[in-house]
């Protein structure tokens, strides 16, 4: 639960509050002066502070302590108490970051309500920090394909700078993992990584979520930008951000400061911005749905994250990684991939990209056998086009063709799939399909299949068709 540090110059008051809180199941620490208070904080950060405004025989009063703690430990909620309370003191305390203000003599029920709310706030903040740390550790980049190596090389070049990065690519391709990789390998790695999911936040709440809120009744509630101070803010699917918010984000990028909703003071922040999109922002700009100036501010270093289709060689490695992860986090069976399963995974369609592959692996581990290798027959859709064991049900178009045309069409599609599966490597393809390299070259030529270099590696296509 965490402990509560009570600082009050009146011994009877601090001990009374302590006894009440102990009866409610809390643990407490006590301080009678500012020096004792700061020493307690230095020894171990409390989950919550109850702080008197007036402290006799102290070097600092409650407002001074409040400012210091909020500067060094902004995540600690502080409840201010005072026997000399008035609206001016309450406003001053709230403006400096106090969670709430209670006037002496206080009502015990009122005190407990405030403490419970403040402790819940403290718990959520600690969990958010722990989640950010855990997610940062999941920024591992896995792959060995040419497309993956190109991506990783580009990411490595931007990790040590503060340049803004725009990640583009289809949904599920791993844009957030790429963003976390940049953060984890930057000089901001120990600072927060905060995700702004532009699509999931209600438009009418977007500004409050980003900039926070400030009012005399509820105090200061930090927004995501303030939580990210010193670290990285990641705008996921930036194209879904409301137009009105876009103009305010543009101002933050220029000034590195903003106002909380309902507040008057400017909040200074030091942020590195990474954004991502799976949409064509040029089209969104032309349609008046995205601000062109914001696009140019965010798109300083554009990096394309390849689809799983472009890195089929990496599929077995990724699948094995997801098997290990499911075993560690969920206790699912630690199984190996059979060779036929590896081959089928590399030839399947993956419109959902890496995210879809992860879901497929998890589903197989949950529904499949508990032991032994994962075989091709356990994979979803592995029997699409399959009937009785040992038979293949032909697709309608193929079934209507004469044998020679059907065989040629099958060979062309089969070899296209295998070449792309092996990243355009003719030697590995020839070995897998059981042909001599020279014979494979002749077969490809007769079928009108050509290979060419494209960004991230080699691909195969049918001569005369668009690449």
C-alpha positions in Angstrom: 0.0 0.0 0.0 2.9 2.4 0.7 3.3 4.6 3.8 2.1 8.1 4.6 4.5 10.8 5.9 2.7 13.2 8.3 4.5 16.5 9.0 3.1 18.8 11.6 4.8 20.9 14.4 2.1 19.9 16.9 2.9 16.5 18.3 -0.7 15.8 19.3 -2.0 16.5 15.8 0.5 14.3 13.9 0.0 11.4 16.4 -3.8 11.7 16.2 -3.7 11.6 12.4 -1.3 8.7 12.6 -3.6 6.7 14.9 -6.6 7.3 12.7 -4.7 6.1 9.6 -3.2 3.1 11.3 -6.7 2.0 12.4 -7.7 2.2 8.7 -4.8 -0.1 7.7 -2.2 2.5 6.6 1.4 2.7 7.7 2.8 6.1 8.8 5.9 8.0 9.5 6.1 11.2 11.5 8.1 14.5 11.3 7.9 17.6 13.4 10.2 20.0 11.4 11.1 20.6 7.8 14.6 19.0 8.4 13.0 15.8 9.7 10.5 15.8 6.8 13.2 16.2 4.2 15.4 13.5 5.9 12.4 11.1 5.8 11.9 11.7 2.1 15.5 11.2 1.4 15.6 7.9 3.3 12.5 6.6 1.4 9.9 8.3 -0.7 6.4 8.1 0.8 3.3 7.1 -1.1 1.6 10.2 0.2 2.4 13.3 2.4 0.1 15.2 4.9 1.8 18.5 5.4 1.1 21.4 7.7 1.5 24.9 6.3 3.0 26.5 9.4 6.0 24.7 10.9 7.6 26.3 14.0 11.4 26.2 14.5 11.9 25.1 10.9 14.0 26.4 8.0 11.2 25.8 5.5 7.4 26.3 5.8 4.9 23.9 4.2 4.7 25.8 0.9 8.6 25.6 0.6 8.5 21.9 1.2 5.7 21.5 -1.2 7.6 23.3 -4.0 10.7 21.2 -3.3 9.0 17.9 -3.3 6.9 18.7 -6.4 10.1 19.7 -8.2 12.0 16.5 -7.2 9.2 14.0 -6.8 6.2 15.2 -8.7 4.5 11.8 -8.4 4.0 12.1 -4.6 0.5 13.5 -3.8 0.6 16.1 -1.0 -2.4 17.0 1.2 -2.0 20.4 2.9 -3.5 21.1 6.4 -3.6 24.3 8.3 -5.3 25.9 11.3 -4.9 29.3 9.6 -6.5 28.2 6.4 -8.1 30.7 4.0 -8.9 30.7 0.3 -5.6 32.5 -0.5 -3.5 29.8 1.1 -5.6 27.0 -0.5 -5.2 28.5 -3.9 -1.4 29.0 -3.4 -1.0 25.4 -2.3 -3.1 24.0 -5.2 -1.1 26.1 -7.7 2.1 24.7 -6.3 0.8 21.2 -6.9 -0.9 20.2 -3.7 -3.5 17.4 -4.1 -6.0 18.9 -1.7 -6.3 21.4 1.2 -8.0 20.6 4.6 -8.5 23.2 7.3 -8.0 22.5 11.0 -9.9 21.4 13.0 -10.7 18.8 10.3 -13.5 16.3 10.0 -12.2 12.8 10.3 -14.5 11.4 7.6 -13.5 14.2 5.3 -9.8 13.5 6.0 -10.2 9.8 5.2 -12.1 10.5 2.0 -9.3 12.7 0.8 -6.6 10.2 1.9 -8.3 7.3 0.1 -8.5 9.3 -3.1 -4.9 10.6 -2.8 -3.6 7.1 -2.1 -5.5 5.7 -5.2 -3.8 8.5 -7.2 -0.4 7.5 -5.8 -1.0 3.8 -6.6 -2.0 4.6 -10.2 1.1 6.7 -10.7 3.4 4.0 -9.4 1.7 1.4 -11.6 2.1 3.8 -14.6 5.8 4.2 -13.9 6.2 0.4 -13.5 4.4 -0.2 -16.8 6.5 2.3 -18.6 9.6 0.6 -17.3 8.4 -2.8 -18.2 7.3 -1.7 -21.7 10.7 -0.1 -22.3 12.3 -3.5 -21.6 10.1 -5.0 -24.4 11.7 -2.7 -27.0 13.7 -5.7 -28.3 14.1 -5.7 -32.1 14.2 -9.2 -33.7 15.0 -10.1 -37.2 17.7 -10.9 -39.8 16.0 -10.1 -43.1 17.4 -7.4 -45.4 14.3 -5.3 -44.7 14.7 -5.6 -41.0 18.4 -4.8 -41.1 17.6 -1.6 -43.1 15.1 -0.6 -40.5 17.4 -1.2 -37.6 20.2 0.7 -39.2 17.9 3.7 -39.6 16.7 3.5 -36.0 20.3 3.3 -34.7 21.2 6.5 -36.5 18.5 8.5 -34.7 18.7 7.1 -31.2 21.3 9.6 -29.9 19.8 12.7 -31.4 16.7 14.6 -30.3 15.3 14.8 -33.8 11.6 14.2 -34.3 10.9 10.9 -36.0 7.8 9.9 -38.1 7.3 6.2 -38.3 5.1 5.0 -41.2 3.8 1.5 -42.0 0.8 -0.7 -41.9 -1.1 -1.5 -38.7 0.5 -4.2 -36.6 3.9 -3.9 -38.2 5.7 -2.8 -35.0 5.9 1.0 -35.1 5.5 1.3 -31.4 8.3 -1.3 -30.8 10.5 0.8 -33.1 9.6 3.9 -31.1 10.5 2.2 -27.8 13.8 0.9 -29.3 14.7 4.6 -30.1 13.9 5.6 -26.5 15.6 2.6 -24.9 18.8 3.3 -26.7 18.8 7.1 -26.3 20.2 9.4 -23.6 16.6 9.6 -22.4 16.3 5.9 -21.6 15.8 6.5 -17.9 13.1 9.1 -18.4 9.5 8.3 -19.2 8.1 6.9 -22.5 4.5 8.1 -22.7 2.1 6.9 -25.4 -0.6 9.1 -26.7 -3.2 6.9 -28.5 -4.7 9.5 -30.7 -7.5 7.2 -32.0 -8.7 6.0 -28.6 -9.0 9.3 -26.7 -12.4 11.0 -27.0 -11.9 14.3 -29.0 -13.6 16.4 -26.4 -11.2 15.1 -23.7 -8.0 15.2 -25.8 -6.7 18.5 -24.5 -7.4 17.7 -20.9 -5.6 14.3 -21.3 -2.6 15.9 -23.0 -2.2 19.2 -21.1 -3.8 18.3 -17.7 -6.3 20.3 -15.7 -6.1 22.9 -12.9 -8.9 24.1 -10.6 -9.2 25.1 -7.0 -11.5 22.1 -6.2 -9.6 19.2 -7.7 -6.1 20.7 -7.7 -3.6 20.0 -10.4 -4.0 16.9 -12.6 -1.0 16.3 -14.8 -1.5 15.6 -18.4 0.5 13.1 -20.6 2.8 15.8 -21.9 3.8 16.8 -18.3 4.3 13.1 -17.4 6.6 12.8 -20.3 8.8 15.7 -19.3 12.4 14.9 -19.8 11.6 11.8 -21.9 9.7 10.8 -25.0 6.1 11.3 -26.0 4.9 8.9 -28.7 1.9 10.1 -30.8 0.4 6.8 -32.0 -1.7 7.2 -35.2 -1.2 11.0 -35.3 -3.6 11.3 -38.2 -6.5 10.6 -35.8 -5.8 13.7 -33.7 -8.5 16.4 -33.8 -7.7 19.4 -35.9 -8.1 21.8 -33.0 -5.7 19.8 -30.9 -3.2 19.7 -33.8 -2.8 23.5 -33.7 -2.1 23.4 -29.9 0.4 20.6 -30.3 2.1 22.6 -33.0 2.5 25.5 -30.5 4.0 23.1 -27.9 6.5 21.9 -30.4 7.6 25.4 -31.2 7.6 26.8 -27.6 8.1 23.6 -25.5 5.5 24.9 -23.1 1.7 24.9 -22.6 -1.2 25.8 -20.3 -3.2 23.2 -18.4 -6.9 23.3 -19.0 -8.4 25.9 -16.6 -4.9 27.2 -15.7 -3.1 30.4 -16.4 0.5 29.5 -15.8 2.8 28.2 -18.5 4.2 24.7 -17.9 7.7 24.3 -19.4 8.6 20.8 -20.8 11.5 19.1 -22.4 10.2 16.5 -24.8 11.4 14.3 -27.7 8.5 13.6 -30.0 8.1 10.4 -32.0 4.9 9.9 -34.1 3.5 7.2 -36.3 0.8 6.7 -38.9 -0.6 4.0 -41.1 -2.3 6.5 -43.3 -1.2 8.8 -46.2 -0.8 12.1 -44.5 -0.4 13.9 -47.8 -3.9 12.8 -48.7 -5.1 13.9 -45.2 -3.5 17.3 -45.7 -5.1 17.7 -49.1 -8.5 16.8 -47.6 -8.1 19.4 -44.9 -7.9 16.8 -42.1 -4.3 17.3 -41.1 -2.3 20.5 -40.7 0.6 20.7 -43.2 2.8 22.7 -40.8 2.4 20.1 -38.1 3.3 17.4 -40.6 6.6 19.2 -41.5 7.4 19.7 -37.8 6.9 16.0 -37.0 8.3 14.5 -40.2 12.0 15.6 -39.6 13.3 12.0 -39.9 10.8 9.7 -41.8 11.4 6.0 -41.3 9.3 3.3 -42.9 8.5 0.2 -40.9 8.2 -2.8 -43.2 5.2 -5.1 -43.2 5.6 -8.8 -42.3 5.1 -9.6 -46.0 8.4 -7.7 -46.7 10.3 -9.7 -44.0 9.0 -13.3 -44.3 12.5 -14.6 -43.4 12.0 -13.3 -39.9 8.6 -15.1 -39.3 10.0 -18.3 -37.6 12.3 -16.2 -35.3 9.4 -13.9 -34.3 7.1 -16.9 -33.8 9.6 -18.6 -31.5 10.1 -15.3 -29.6 6.3 -15.1 -29.0 6.2 -18.7 -27.8 8.9 -17.9 -25.2 7.1 -14.7 -24.2 3.8 -16.6 -23.7 5.6 -19.2 -21.6 7.2 -16.6 -19.3 4.2 -14.3 -18.9 1.2 -16.7 -19.1 2.7 -20.1 -18.3 1.7 -21.5 -21.7 3.6 -24.5 -23.0 7.1 -24.0 -24.3 7.0 -25.7 -27.6 9.1 -25.9 -30.8 8.0 -25.2 -34.3 8.0 -28.2 -36.6 9.6 -27.7 -40.0 6.2 -27.9 -41.8 4.8 -25.2 -39.5 7.8 -22.9 -40.1 7.3 -23.3 -43.8 3.5 -22.7 -43.7 3.9 -19.6 -41.4 6.2 -18.1 -44.0 3.7 -18.6 -46.8 0.5 -17.5 -45.1 -1.0 -14.1 -45.7 -0.5 -11.6 -42.8 -2.7 -8.6 -43.3 -2.4 -7.9 -39.5 1.4 -8.2 -39.7 3.5 -8.9 -36.6 0.5 -8.4 -34.3 -1.5 -11.0 -36.1 1.4 -13.4 -35.9 1.6 -12.9 -32.2 -2.1 -13.6 -31.8 -1.9 -16.8 -33.9 1.0 -18.1 -31.8 -0.9 -17.4 -28.6 -4.1 -19.1 -30.0 -2.2 -22.2 -31.0 -0.5 -22.5 -27.5 -3.9 -22.1 -25.8 -5.9 -24.5 -28.0 -3.3 -26.9 -29.2 -1.4 -29.8 -27.8 0.5 -29.2 -24.6 3.6 -31.1 -25.7 5.6 -31.8 -28.8 6.3 -29.7 -31.8 3.7 -27.4 -33.3 2.8 -28.9 -36.6 1.3 -27.2 -39.7 -2.1 -28.8 -39.0 -2.5 -26.9 -35.8 -2.2 -23.5 -37.5 -5.4 -21.6 -38.3 -6.2 -21.6 -42.0 -3.7 -24.4 -42.5 -6.4 -26.6 -43.9 -8.0 -23.9 -46.1 -8.1 -25.6 -49.4 -7.7 -29.0 -47.8 -10.2 -31.8 -47.6 -9.6 -35.4 -46.6 -6.2 -36.2 -45.4 -3.7 -36.5 -48.3 -6.1 -34.6 -50.7 -6.1 -30.9 -51.9 -9.3 -29.2 -52.8 -8.6 -26.9 -55.8 -9.7 -23.3 -55.9 -12.5 -22.8 -58.4 -10.4 -21.0 -61.0 -7.7 -23.6 -61.0 -10.1 -26.5 -61.2 -11.6 -25.2 -64.5 -8.2 -25.1 -66.3 -6.6 -27.7 -68.5 -3.9 -29.7 -66.8 -1.0 -27.9 -68.5 -2.3 -24.4 -67.7 -3.2 -25.4 -64.1 0.3 -26.9 -63.5 2.0 -23.8 -65.0 -0.1 -21.5 -62.8 0.5 -23.6 -59.7 4.3 -23.7 -60.4 4.4 -19.9 -60.9 2.6 -19.1 -57.7 4.4 -21.8 -55.7 7.9 -20.5 -56.8 6.8 -16.8 -56.3 5.8 -17.7 -52.7 9.1 -19.6 -52.0 11.4 -16.9 -53.4 9.7 -14.2 -51.5 9.7 -16.4 -48.4 13.5 -16.7 -48.6 14.0 -13.0 -49.3 14.8 -13.4 -53.0 17.7 -15.8 -52.2 17.8 -18.2 -55.2 20.3 -20.6 -53.6 18.1 -21.2 -50.5 15.0 -21.4 -52.6 16.5 -24.0 -54.9 17.7 -26.0 -51.9 14.2 -26.0 -50.4 12.3 -26.9 -53.5 14.8 -29.6 -54.5 16.2 -28.1 -57.7 19.6 -27.2 -59.0 20.2 -23.5 -59.0 20.6 -23.4 -62.8 17.4 -25.4 -63.3 15.5 -23.1 -61.0 16.7 -20.1 -63.1 15.5 -21.8 -66.3 12.2 -22.6 -64.7 11.7 -19.1 -63.5 12.5 -17.7 -66.9 10.0 -20.0 -68.6 7.3 -19.0 -66.2 8.0 -15.3 -66.6 9.1 -14.8 -63.0 11.8 -12.2 -62.4 13.6 -11.0 -59.2 14.7 -7.5 -58.6 16.2 -5.4 -55.8 13.8 -3.2 -53.9 14.2 -1.3 -50.6 15.0 -3.8 -47.9 15.9 -6.7 -50.2 15.0 -8.7 -53.3 11.5 -9.6 -54.4 10.0 -11.7 -57.1 7.1 -10.8 -59.4 5.6 -11.9 -62.7 7.1 -10.2 -65.7 4.7 -7.7 -67.2 2.9 -7.0 -63.9 3.4 -4.0 -61.7 6.0 -4.6 -59.0 
